[in-house]
Amino acid sequence: MLDAVLRRGQTLESAAAAVRTLPSADRALAVAIAGETLRRLPDLDALIDSATRQRLPDDSKARTVLRLALAQKFGLGTPDHALVATALPLVDGGPRRLVHGVLGTLLRRGLAPIDAPRLPEAIEQRWGDAWGAAALGAARRQIAKRPPLDLSFADEAEAQAYAAAHAGTSLAPRHVRVESSSVTELEGFGGGRWWVQDLAASLPARLVPAAAKEVLDLCAAPGGKTMQLAAAGHTVTSLDASKSRLERLRENLQRTQLVADLIQADALAWKPRRPFDAILLDAPCSATGTFRRHPEVLYRARPPIIAENAELQAQLLTRAAAWLNSGGSLVYSVCSLEPEEGEQVIEAFLAANRAFAISPPVPGELPGFVTSSPEGYVRILPGMLEDQGGLDGFFMVRLVRSA
Ligand SMILES: C[S@@+](CC[C@H](N)C(=O)[O-])C[C@H]1O[C@@H](n2cnc3c(N)ncnc32)[C@H](O)[C@@H]1O
């Protein structure tokens, strides 16, 4: 799995196909170890390097096994004897003595916990430059922790009742934050009119004006924002290119008894029959804002990939802009912490599309802890609401068409 993520750029979820034949408890443990390794990779490597005379190659079996063993110590609290006992058989007939020696040296040192792991060097550089030391420090602390679970509700009274019954915290209308990490164990999953959605991911749909009747959710699957829009009473058309993701959207709507018109199409080729009052474009992106749940995004988001995304985002935005009624709103969002996929896409779009202007959030539209920049951008950074469990990184803006 680590190889698939680090060298072949796969997501951890797709890399996990490699262990699908294991019994479910073993499979969950294997995925957890891979995830904990990715949360702390630079620090684990520095420890390994501090205990070897010659640097072990990145893709050597010895380094991989040492990474996995140390990740279990720091991330899963595995006792020393157990991690040695599971590491050594992996290098039987190979660098067993070396791995045993390095692990012994490190474990005898009495290693302190890694509470704020370093991020990959390229990310440290980029985020430090873009967002400053405080946001970077918060991102380091957050990657070591499991984030809380945010639920969005179709109905505010149901959210309040759920929060009261399950010791949840409501940080915004129709939102409840809980500690539990297993979604299906949560009461009401079967028939519940709620869905899992990071609080930051619930903000863009809140910027769609209540008065907009016909709303297009462009790049809609698996549908968190479609469900918000449908629950808010809009007439929703949801478009996505992916058949399997759209199928999940269909199931989500069924479960929550919400309604939207679903279209499977490439937004770069599709054309609507009539214009919309509002469009929400939650564009495909590097997803670096989701690093707390998906630490591998930090290794996948290389500059050429970010540039490719920015190109696609600009194309999608230009197409969506042509499908709006005059006076209509276009909300653009990405779960990315890269300015190239957020602020810079919008700056370039506005320079080329004089009929559009930014319409900043008005008081009451977004929860009180969210502020907008002087330009009217909403930028959610690591460190926001940190003592209450934090938020995914996000960018969003509302544009209005004047003519
Ligand atoms: C960030 S995800 C959307 C998440 C969704 N808005 C939600 O809240 O659940 C981006 C989506 O864009 C879709 N997508 C990517 N390129 C597309 C294209 N050219 N046309 C339509 N959908 C596209 C992907 O299939 C993916 O589901």
The ligand as an SDF file (V2000), in Angstrom:
LIG
                    3D

 27 29  0  0  0  0  0  0  0  0999 V2000
  -14.7380   17.3460   -5.0330 C   0  0  0  0  0  0  0  0  0  0  0  0
  -15.6200   16.0590   -5.7870 S   0  0  0  0  0  0  0  0  0  0  0  0
  -17.2850   16.5570   -5.5130 C   0  0  0  0  0  0  0  0  0  0  0  0
  -17.8350   16.3590   -4.1180 C   0  0  0  0  0  0  0  0  0  0  0  0
  -19.3030   16.6910   -4.0340 C   0  0  0  0  0  0  0  0  0  0  0  0
  -19.5690   18.0660   -4.4580 N   0  0  0  0  0  0  0  0  0  0  0  0
  -19.8750   16.5180   -2.6540 C   0  0  0  0  0  0  0  0  0  0  0  0
  -20.1040   17.4800   -1.9320 O   0  0  0  0  0  0  0  0  0  0  0  0
  -20.1400   15.3580   -2.2790 O   0  0  0  0  0  0  0  0  0  0  0  0
  -15.3790   16.3940   -7.4930 C   0  0  0  0  0  0  0  0  0  0  0  0
  -16.2680   15.5930   -8.4350 C   0  0  0  0  0  0  0  0  0  0  0  0
  -16.0290   16.0850   -9.7570 O   0  0  0  0  0  0  0  0  0  0  0  0
  -16.3070   15.0540  -10.6630 C   0  0  0  0  0  0  0  0  0  0  0  0
  -15.7240   15.4420  -11.9610 N   0  0  0  0  0  0  0  0  0  0  0  0
  -14.4210   15.5490  -12.2970 C   0  0  0  0  0  0  0  0  0  0  0  0
  -14.2790   15.9890  -13.5760 N   0  0  0  0  0  0  0  0  0  0  0  0
  -15.5490   16.1630  -14.0590 C   0  0  0  0  0  0  0  0  0  0  0  0
  -16.0740   16.5860  -15.3060 C   0  0  0  0  0  0  0  0  0  0  0  0
  -15.2740   16.9060  -16.3380 N   0  0  0  0  0  0  0  0  0  0  0  0
  -17.4140   16.6490  -15.4580 N   0  0  0  0  0  0  0  0  0  0  0  0
  -18.2300   16.3120  -14.4270 C   0  0  0  0  0  0  0  0  0  0  0  0
  -17.7770   15.8900  -13.2080 N   0  0  0  0  0  0  0  0  0  0  0  0
  -16.4590   15.8270  -13.0400 C   0  0  0  0  0  0  0  0  0  0  0  0
  -15.7030   13.8340  -10.0010 C   0  0  0  0  0  0  0  0  0  0  0  0
  -16.2990   12.6510  -10.4770 O   0  0  0  0  0  0  0  0  0  0  0  0
  -15.9960   14.1090   -8.5180 C   0  0  0  0  0  0  0  0  0  0  0  0
  -17.1520   13.4050   -8.1020 O   0  0  0  0  0  0  0  0  0  0  0  0
  1  2  1  0
  2  3  1  0
  2 10  1  0
  3  4  1  0
  4  5  1  0
  5  6  1  0
  5  7  1  0
  7  8  2  0
  7  9  1  0
 10 11  1  0
 11 12  1  0
 11 26  1  0
 12 13  1  0
 13 14  1  0
 13 24  1  0
 14 15  1  0
 14 23  1  0
 15 16  2  0
 16 17  1  0
 17 18  1  0
 17 23  2  0
 18 19  1  0
 18 20  2  0
 20 21  1  0
 21 22  2  0
 22 23  1  0
 24 25  1  0
 24 26  1  0
 26 27  1  0
M  CHG  2   2   1   9  -1
M  END
$$$$
